[in-house]
């Protein structure tokens, strides 16, 4: 198993677990116009954990990578919401709020790399 996949898998498993450990924090950054904040936080956390596990398993890697790409796009409104309403997050530095927006792009790219059906030899030359 390559280091990039391991790091990605662990990253999403830990991030997804955070949704269950700090549910209220994640609920607070869910855009106000969306319903069922609690349920959305739990669903997105479960999706991150599933994606993290899936990226580690060769048989599910491609589907998990697509799932993570879609998840990252789906949670972008939370990052935009935070940037539009920084006054709701006085304990988060403004630079952190704004950094979340462009950070999504390399995360999407990283997951997208694993959507391709490369042989192991091809992947080893493309690993992060």
MARDREN-93735 format. One record per residue: residue number from 1; residue in one letter; x, y, z of N, C-alpha, C in turn. Coordinates in Angstrom, 3 decimals, decimal comma, padded with zeros to 6 digits. Each point is the difference from the previous one (the first is absolute). Layout:
BEGIN
{nr NUM	rest A	nX X	nY Y	nZ Z	caX X	caY Y	caZ Z	cX X	cY Y	cZ Z}
...
# end
This chain:
BEGIN
{nr 1	rest X	nX 000,854	nY -001,187	nZ 000,000	caX -000,854	caY 001,187	caZ 000,000	cX 000,894	cY 001,243	cZ 000,000}
{nr 2	rest X	nX -000,346	nY 000,954	nZ -000,812	caX 000,810	caY 001,206	caZ -000,131	cX -000,325	cY 000,998	cZ 001,100}
{nr 3	rest X	nX 000,971	nY 000,800	nZ 000,327	caX -000,123	caY 000,952	caZ 001,099	cX -001,114	cY 001,017	cZ -000,235}
{nr 4	rest X	nX -000,170	nY 000,459	nZ -001,237	caX -001,040	caY 000,995	caZ -000,288	cX -001,392	cY -000,512	cZ 000,327}
{nr 5	rest X	nX -000,256	nY -001,259	nZ -000,344	caX -001,313	caY -000,590	caZ 000,300	cX -000,188	cY -000,192	cZ 001,493}
{nr 6	rest X	nX 001,068	nY -000,394	nZ 000,680	caX -000,097	caY -000,193	caZ 001,452	cX -000,294	cY 001,331	cZ 000,683}
{nr 7	rest X	nX 000,749	nY 001,027	nZ -000,381	caX -000,206	caY 001,328	caZ 000,586	cX -001,418	cY 000,486	cZ -000,284}
{nr 8	rest X	nX -000,452	nY -000,167	nZ -001,248	caX -001,350	caY 000,431	caZ -000,349	cX -001,036	cY -000,772	cZ 000,806}
{nr 9	rest X	nX 000,148	nY -001,308	nZ 000,059	caX -000,957	caY -000,816	caZ 000,736	cX -000,094	cY 000,407	cZ 001,459}
{nr 10	rest X	nX 001,149	nY 000,141	nZ 000,642	caX 000,016	caY 000,390	caZ 001,414	cX -000,575	cY 001,404	cZ 000,173}
{nr 11	rest X	nX 000,357	nY 000,905	nZ -000,900	caX -000,500	caY 001,372	caZ 000,062	cX -001,526	cY 000,021	cZ 000,033}
{nr 12	rest X	nX -000,627	nY -000,729	nZ -000,925	caX -001,466	caY 000,024	caZ -000,069	cX -000,657	cY -000,790	cZ 001,123}
{nr 13	rest X	nX 000,626	nY -001,045	nZ 000,461	caX -000,542	caY -000,732	caZ 001,148	cX 000,011	cY 000,890	cZ 001,239}
{nr 14	rest X	nX 001,107	nY 000,694	nZ 000,218	caX 000,098	caY 000,912	caZ 001,152	cX -000,962	cY 001,173	cZ -000,159}
{nr 15	rest X	nX -000,034	nY 000,591	nZ -001,187	caX -000,904	caY 001,134	caZ -000,240	cX -001,455	cY -000,415	cZ 000,187}
{nr 16	rest X	nX -000,362	nY -001,157	nZ -000,513	caX -001,371	caY -000,478	caZ 000,146	cX -000,353	cY -000,292	cZ 001,438}
{nr 17	rest X	nX 000,941	nY -000,552	nZ 000,749	caX -000,221	caY -000,267	caZ 001,423	cX -000,256	cY 001,307	cZ 000,749}
{nr 18	rest X	nX 000,658	nY 001,065	nZ -000,436	caX -000,212	caY 001,306	caZ 000,614	cX -001,447	cY 000,448	cZ -000,059}
{nr 19	rest X	nX -000,715	nY -000,403	nZ -001,010	caX -001,414	caY 000,360	caZ -000,126	cX -000,833	cY -000,609	cZ 001,130}
{nr 20	rest X	nX 000,437	nY -001,143	nZ 000,511	caX -000,714	caY -000,672	caZ 001,083	cX 000,489	cY 000,461	cZ 001,374}
{nr 21	rest X	nX 001,250	nY 000,440	nZ 000,065	caX 000,584	caY 000,459	caZ 001,262	cX -000,353	cY 001,463	cZ 000,277}
{nr 22	rest X	nX 000,027	nY 000,819	nZ -001,032	caX -000,270	caY 001,440	caZ 000,134	cX -001,198	cY 000,381	cZ -000,864}
{nr 23	rest X	nX -001,083	nY -000,718	nZ 000,169	caX -001,185	caY 000,184	caZ -000,844	cX -000,498	cY 001,440	cZ 000,023}
{nr 24	rest X	nX -000,058	nY 000,600	nZ 001,164	caX -000,511	caY 001,381	caZ 000,094	cX 000,857	cY 000,992	cZ -000,786}
{nr 25	rest X	nX 001,303	nY -000,201	nZ 000,012	caX 000,886	caY 000,877	caZ -000,776	cX -000,344	cY -000,089	cZ -001,483}
{nr 26	rest X	nX -000,140	nY -001,204	nZ -000,507	caX -000,331	caY -000,179	caZ -001,415	cX -001,404	cY 000,515	cZ -000,311}
{nr 27	rest X	nX -000,916	nY -000,169	nZ 000,937	caX -001,344	caY 000,542	caZ -000,205	cX 000,060	cY 001,518	cZ -000,133}
{nr 28	rest X	nX 000,898	nY 000,628	nZ 000,754	caX 000,087	caY 001,465	caZ -000,022	cX 000,504	cY 000,542	cZ -001,326}
{nr 29	rest X	nX 000,709	nY -000,813	nZ -000,773	caX 000,494	caY 000,487	caZ -001,290	cX -000,870	cY -000,469	cZ -001,160}
{nr 30	rest X	nX -001,064	nY -000,718	nZ 000,304	caX -000,937	caY -000,402	caZ -001,044	cX -000,803	cY 001,228	cZ -000,408}
{nr 31	rest X	nX -000,087	nY 000,288	nZ -001,286	caX -000,721	caY 001,198	caZ -000,440	cX -001,412	cY 000,061	cZ 000,584}
{nr 32	rest X	nX -000,382	nY 001,173	nZ 000,424	caX -001,299	caY 000,206	caZ 000,634	cX -001,181	cY -000,356	cZ -000,874}
{nr 33	rest X	nX 000,168	nY 000,085	nZ -001,299	caX -001,113	caY -000,287	caZ -000,902	cX -000,244	cY -001,499	cZ -000,194}
{nr 34	rest X	nX 000,908	nY -000,837	nZ 000,509	caX -000,190	caY -001,452	caZ -000,119	cX -000,770	cY -000,536	cZ 001,207}
{nr 35	rest X	nX -000,876	nY -000,955	nZ -000,218	caX -000,734	caY -000,601	caZ 001,123	cX 000,829	cY -001,121	cZ 000,639}
{nr 36	rest X	nX -000,454	nY -000,478	nZ 001,128	caX 000,523	caY -001,217	caZ 000,643	cX 001,520	cY 000,030	cZ 000,179}
{nr 37	rest X	nX 000,487	nY 001,038	nZ 000,656	caX 001,448	caY 000,139	caZ 000,191	cX 000,618	cY -001,233	cZ 000,656}
{nr 38	rest X	nX -000,636	nY -000,483	nZ 001,046	caX 000,545	caY -001,143	caZ 000,730	cX 000,145	cY -001,211	cZ -000,927}
{nr 39	rest X	nX -001,033	nY -000,291	nZ -000,737	caX 000,019	caY -001,150	caZ -000,894	cX 001,025	cY 000,176	cZ -001,119}
{nr 40	rest X	nX 000,100	nY 001,199	nZ -000,550	caX 000,978	caY 000,257	caZ -001,055	cX 001,428	cY -000,185	cZ 000,501}
{nr 41	rest X	nX 000,255	nY 000,433	nZ 001,224	caX 001,334	caY -000,164	caZ 000,581	cX 000,324	cY -001,482	cZ 000,166}
{nr 42	rest X	nX -000,944	nY -000,769	nZ 000,512	caX 000,237	caY -001,429	caZ 000,199	cX 000,167	cY -000,730	cZ -001,332}
{nr 43	rest X	nX -000,821	nY 000,350	nZ -000,975	caX 000,106	caY -000,631	caZ -001,318	cX 001,342	cY 000,327	cZ -000,649}
{nr 44	rest X	nX 000,407	nY 001,266	nZ 000,056	caX 001,276	caY 000,365	caZ -000,626	cX 001,173	cY -000,627	cZ 000,747}
{nr 45	rest X	nX -000,106	nY -000,131	nZ 001,315	caX 001,046	caY -000,681	caZ 000,758	cX 000,105	cY -001,462	cZ -000,373}
{nr 46	rest X	nX -001,137	nY -000,658	nZ -000,113	caX -000,009	caY -001,412	caZ -000,400	cX 000,562	cY -000,150	cZ -001,416}
{nr 47	rest X	nX -000,325	nY 000,941	nZ -000,877	caX 000,507	caY -000,044	caZ -001,373	cX 001,518	cY 000,174	cZ -000,025}
{nr 48	rest X	nX 000,530	nY 000,874	nZ 000,837	caX 001,452	caY 000,178	caZ 000,060	cX 000,677	cY -001,262	cZ 000,508}
{nr 49	rest X	nX -000,563	nY -000,608	nZ 001,028	caX 000,578	caY -001,239	caZ 000,528	cX -000,054	cY -001,097	cZ -001,070}
{nr 50	rest X	nX -001,138	nY -000,145	nZ -000,650	caX -000,137	caY -001,018	caZ -001,050	cX 000,991	cY 000,260	cZ -001,141}
{nr 51	rest X	nX 000,139	nY 001,264	nZ -000,385	caX 000,957	caY 000,346	caZ -001,048	cX 001,428	cY -000,294	cZ 000,419}
{nr 52	rest X	nX 000,323	nY 000,309	nZ 001,245	caX 001,349	caY -000,275	caZ 000,506	cX 000,318	cY -001,478	cZ 000,020}
{nr 53	rest X	nX -000,965	nY -000,800	nZ 000,428	caX 000,197	caY -001,453	caZ -000,013	cX 000,044	cY -000,504	cZ -001,441}
{nr 54	rest X	nX -000,928	nY 000,478	nZ -000,817	caX -000,083	caY -000,452	caZ -001,384	cX 001,234	cY 000,292	cZ -000,813}
{nr 55	rest X	nX 000,665	nY 001,106	nZ 000,266	caX 001,196	caY 000,366	caZ -000,770	cX 001,153	cY -000,955	cZ 000,309}
{nr 56	rest X	nX -000,069	nY -000,677	nZ 001,135	caX 001,048	caY -000,947	caZ 000,396	cX -000,187	cY -001,393	cZ -000,597}
{nr 57	rest X	nX -001,183	nY -000,279	nZ -000,503	caX -000,332	caY -001,330	caZ -000,516	cX 000,028	cY 000,046	cZ -001,530}
{nr 58	rest X	nX 000,872	nY -000,792	nZ -000,624	caX 000,116	caY 000,072	caZ -001,461	cX -001,322	cY -000,160	cZ -000,748}
{nr 59	rest X	nX -000,860	nY -000,896	nZ 000,460	caX -001,252	caY -000,258	caZ -000,695	cX -000,984	cY 001,169	cZ 000,083}
{nr 60	rest X	nX 000,149	nY 000,852	nZ 000,983	caX -000,940	caY 001,114	caZ 000,177	cX 000,658	cY 001,363	cZ -000,217}
{nr 61	rest X	nX 001,274	nY 000,004	nZ -000,294	caX 000,757	caY 001,259	caZ -000,072	cX -000,600	cY 000,997	cZ -000,977}
{nr 62	rest X	nX -000,301	nY -000,452	nZ -001,198	caX -000,502	caY 000,925	caZ -001,034	cX -001,348	cY 000,597	cZ 000,407}
{nr 63	rest X	nX -000,919	nY -000,839	nZ 000,462	caX -001,316	caY 000,501	caZ 000,429	cX 000,146	cY 000,917	cZ 001,217}
{nr 64	rest X	nX 000,876	nY -000,357	nZ 000,927	caX 000,214	caY 000,835	caZ 001,187	cX 000,580	cY 001,355	cZ -000,391}
{nr 65	rest X	nX 000,916	nY -000,013	nZ -000,959	caX 000,593	caY 001,261	caZ -000,459	cX -001,064	cY 000,903	cZ -000,610}
{nr 66	rest X	nX -000,871	nY -000,574	nZ -000,843	caX -001,093	caY 000,806	caZ -000,574	cX -000,922	cY 000,506	cZ 001,105}
{nr 67	rest X	nX -000,262	nY -000,841	nZ 000,991	caX -000,838	caY 000,428	caZ 001,120	cX 000,612	cY 001,160	cZ 000,752}
{nr 68	rest X	nX 001,310	nY -000,051	nZ 000,211	caX 000,673	caY 001,100	caZ 000,690	cX -000,011	cY 001,279	cZ -000,827}
{nr 69	rest X	nX 000,198	nY -000,126	nZ -001,309	caX -000,078	caY 001,183	caZ -000,873	cX -001,380	cY 000,641	cZ 000,135}
{nr 70	rest X	nX -001,032	nY -000,807	nZ -000,102	caX -001,372	caY 000,522	caZ 000,109	cX -000,269	cY 000,583	cZ 001,383}
{nr 71	rest X	nX 000,503	nY -000,653	nZ 001,031	caX -000,181	caY 000,507	caZ 001,363	cX 000,674	cY 001,358	cZ 000,168}
{nr 72	rest X	nX 001,216	nY 000,132	nZ -000,504	caX 000,719	caY 001,274	caZ 000,115	cX -000,737	cY 001,126	cZ -000,723}
{nr 73	rest X	nX -000,593	nY -000,316	nZ -001,130	caX -000,797	caY 001,004	caZ -000,713	cX -001,266	cY 000,313	cZ 000,800}
{nr 74	rest X	nX -000,604	nY -001,021	nZ 000,580	caX -001,250	caY 000,189	caZ 000,748	cX 000,187	cY 000,828	cZ 001,267}
{nr 75	rest X	nX 001,175	nY -000,085	nZ 000,622	caX 000,200	caY 000,759	caZ 001,239	cX 000,563	cY 001,396	cZ -000,258}
{nr 76	rest X	nX 000,294	nY 000,310	nZ -001,258	caX 000,501	caY 001,344	caZ -000,327	cX -000,924	cY 001,115	cZ 000,484}
{nr 77	rest X	nX -001,331	nY -000,168	nZ -000,045	caX -000,855	caY 001,064	caZ 000,518	cX 000,262	cY 000,351	cZ 001,471}
{nr 78	rest X	nX 000,445	nY -000,956	nZ 000,792	caX 000,328	caY 000,313	caZ 001,399	cX 001,191	cY 000,946	cZ 000,068}
{nr 79	rest X	nX 000,992	nY -000,209	nZ -000,857	caX 001,162	caY 000,890	caZ -000,030	cX -000,388	cY 001,392	cZ -000,493}
{nr 80	rest X	nX -000,858	nY 000,042	nZ -001,001	caX -000,471	caY 001,293	caZ -000,512	cX -000,829	cY 000,711	cZ 001,063}
{nr 81	rest X	nX -000,864	nY -000,745	nZ 000,684	caX -000,833	caY 000,554	caZ 001,063	cX 000,871	cY 000,640	cZ 001,084}
{nr 82	rest X	nX 001,050	nY -000,699	nZ 000,399	caX 000,895	caY 000,532	caZ 001,031	cX 000,662	cY 001,295	cZ -000,463}
{nr 83	rest X	nX 000,436	nY 000,039	nZ -001,270	caX 000,647	caY 001,203	caZ -000,522	cX -000,982	cY 001,165	cZ -000,088}
{nr 84	rest X	nX -001,258	nY -000,308	nZ -000,293	caX -001,017	caY 001,044	caZ -000,090	cX -000,461	cY 000,491	cZ 001,365}
{nr 85	rest X	nX 000,155	nY -000,844	nZ 001,029	caX -000,495	caY 000,335	caZ 001,340	cX 001,070	cY -000,219	cZ 001,068}
{nr 86	rest X	nX 001,166	nY 000,647	nZ -000,143	caX 001,080	caY -000,234	caZ 000,971	cX -000,363	cY 000,448	cZ 001,419}
{nr 87	rest X	nX -000,957	nY 000,910	nZ 000,105	caX -000,412	caY 000,465	caZ 001,336	cX -000,627	cY -001,126	cZ 000,821}
{nr 88	rest X	nX -000,464	nY -001,043	nZ -000,648	caX -000,579	caY -001,140	caZ 000,710	cX 001,077	cY -000,897	cZ 000,611}
{nr 89	rest X	nX 001,253	nY 000,251	nZ -000,358	caX 001,112	caY -000,843	caZ 000,440	cX 001,116	cY 000,834	cZ 000,619}
{nr 90	rest X	nX -000,294	nY 000,705	nZ 001,099	caX 000,997	caY 000,895	caZ 000,584	cX 001,243	cY -000,713	cZ 000,524}
{nr 91	rest X	nX -000,096	nY -001,286	nZ 000,247	caX 001,148	caY -000,743	caZ 000,519	cX 000,885	cY -000,587	cZ -001,101}
{nr 92	rest X	nX -000,393	nY 000,183	nZ -001,244	caX 000,795	caY -000,509	caZ -001,121	cX 000,629	cY 001,196	cZ -000,711}
{nr 93	rest X	nX 001,318	nY 000,017	nZ -000,091	caX 000,654	caY 001,122	caZ -000,689	cX -000,513	cY 000,130	cZ -001,438}
{nr 94	rest X	nX -000,139	nY 001,229	nZ -000,447	caX -000,524	caY 000,274	caZ -001,336	cX 000,840	cY -000,677	cZ -001,083}
{nr 95	rest X	nX 001,314	nY -000,028	nZ 000,183	caX 000,862	caY -000,624	caZ -001,007	cX -000,289	cY -001,502	cZ -000,113}
{nr 96	rest X	nX -000,358	nY -000,644	nZ 001,088	caX -000,340	caY -001,428	caZ -000,037	cX -001,298	cY -000,197	cZ -000,780}
{nr 97	rest X	nX -000,961	nY 000,866	nZ 000,252	caX -001,284	caY -000,074	caZ -000,715	cX 000,233	cY 000,124	cZ -001,504}
{nr 98	rest X	nX 000,808	nY 000,963	nZ -000,397	caX 000,235	caY 000,218	caZ -001,428	cX 000,911	cY -001,065	cZ -000,611}
{nr 99	rest X	nX 000,889	nY -000,581	nZ 000,787	caX 000,885	caY -001,041	caZ -000,507	cX -000,770	cY -001,266	cZ -000,369}
{nr 100	rest X	nX -001,116	nY -000,236	nZ 000,677	caX -000,807	caY -001,190	caZ -000,274	cX -000,514	cY -000,032	cZ -001,441}
{nr 101	rest X	nX -000,278	nY 001,149	nZ -000,577	caX -000,529	caY 000,043	caZ -001,376	cX 000,999	cY -000,551	cZ -001,024}
{nr 102	rest X	nX 001,194	nY 000,583	nZ -000,138	caX 000,921	caY -000,534	caZ -001,005	cX 000,558	cY -001,374	cZ 000,376}
{nr 103	rest X	nX -000,018	nY -000,360	nZ 001,278	caX 000,502	caY -001,301	caZ 000,414	cX -000,837	cY -001,146	cZ -000,573}
{nr 104	rest X	nX -001,262	nY 000,268	nZ -000,286	caX -000,852	caY -001,036	caZ -000,579	cX 000,529	cY -000,474	cZ -001,350}
{nr 105	rest X	nX 000,579	nY 000,902	nZ -000,771	caX 000,458	caY -000,365	caZ -001,346	cX 001,087	cY -001,073	cZ 000,006}
{nr 106	rest X	nX 001,074	nY 000,143	nZ 000,787	caX 000,981	caY -001,094	caZ 000,008	cX -000,556	cY -001,285	cZ 000,614}
{nr 107	rest X	nX -000,934	nY 000,118	nZ 000,938	caX -000,609	caY -001,211	caZ 000,554	cX -000,835	cY -000,726	cZ -001,060}
{nr 108	rest X	nX -000,723	nY 000,763	nZ -000,808	caX -000,777	caY -000,595	caZ -001,093	cX 000,948	cY -000,647	cZ -001,006}
{nr 109	rest X	nX 001,060	nY 000,689	nZ -000,355	caX 000,974	caY -000,544	caZ -000,945	cX 000,612	cY -001,292	cZ 000,524}
{nr 110	rest X	nX 000,363	nY -000,011	nZ 001,291	caX 000,626	caY -001,171	caZ 000,605	cX -000,942	cY -001,206	cZ -000,085}
{nr 111	rest X	nX -001,256	nY 000,193	nZ 000,344	caX -000,969	caY -001,094	caZ -000,094	cX -000,213	cY -000,389	cZ -001,463}
{nr 112	rest X	nX -000,069	nY 000,981	nZ -000,870	caX -000,232	caY -000,264	caZ -001,425	cX 001,096	cY -000,883	cZ -000,597}
{nr 113	rest X	nX 001,229	nY 000,146	nZ 000,488	caX 001,101	caY -000,836	caZ -000,482	cX -000,327	cY -001,481	cZ 000,095}
{nr 114	rest X	nX -000,746	nY -000,396	nZ 001,010	caX -000,299	caY -001,409	caZ 000,223	cX -001,273	cY -000,449	cZ -000,714}
{nr 115	rest X	nX -000,598	nY 000,874	nZ -000,795	caX -001,167	caY -000,404	caZ -000,778	cX 000,413	cY -000,700	cZ -001,284}
{nr 116	rest X	nX 001,252	nY 000,078	nZ -000,346	caX 000,511	caY -000,612	caZ -001,224	cX 000,323	cY -001,465	cZ 000,249}
{nr 117	rest X	nX -000,153	nY -000,783	nZ -001,010	caX 000,235	caY -001,433	caZ 000,091	cX 001,409	cY -000,310	cZ -000,504}
{nr 118	rest X	nX 000,993	nY 000,405	nZ 000,802	caX 001,396	caY -000,226	caZ -000,368	cX 000,457	cY -001,347	cZ 000,542}
{nr 119	rest X	nX 000,992	nY -000,561	nZ -000,639	caX 000,641	caY -001,183	caZ 000,571	cX 000,867	cY 000,463	cZ 001,164}
{nr 120	rest X	nX 000,403	nY -000,929	nZ 000,852	caX 000,851	caY 000,358	caZ 001,142	cX 001,274	cY 000,688	cZ -000,453}
{nr 121	rest X	nX 000,590	nY -000,457	nZ -001,116	caX 001,231	caY 000,619	caZ -000,492	cX -000,253	cY 001,449	cZ -000,399}
{nr 122	rest X	nX -001,136	nY 000,266	nZ -000,648	caX -000,325	caY 001,370	caZ -000,393	cX -000,242	cY 000,867	cZ 001,217}
{nr 123	rest X	nX -000,727	nY -000,534	nZ 000,984	caX -000,326	caY 000,777	caZ 001,195	cX 001,255	cY 000,378	cZ 000,759}
{nr 124	rest X	nX 000,975	nY -000,895	nZ 000,086	caX 001,190	caY 000,282	caZ 000,799	cX 000,732	cY 001,221	cZ -000,516}
{nr 125	rest X	nX -000,121	nY 000,310	nZ -001,281	caX 000,665	caY 001,177	caZ -000,535	cX -000,844	cY 001,251	cZ 000,218}
{nr 126	rest X	nX -001,239	nY -000,164	nZ 000,460	caX -000,895	caY 001,137	caZ 000,189	cX -000,343	cY 000,229	cZ 001,464}
{nr 127	rest X	nX 000,569	nY -000,750	nZ 000,899	caX -000,324	caY 000,119	caZ 001,422	cX 000,425	cY 001,358	cZ 000,548}
{nr 128	rest X	nX -000,714	nY 000,408	nZ 001,021	caX 000,367	caY 001,233	caZ 000,711	cX 001,061	cY -000,357	cZ 001,009}
# end
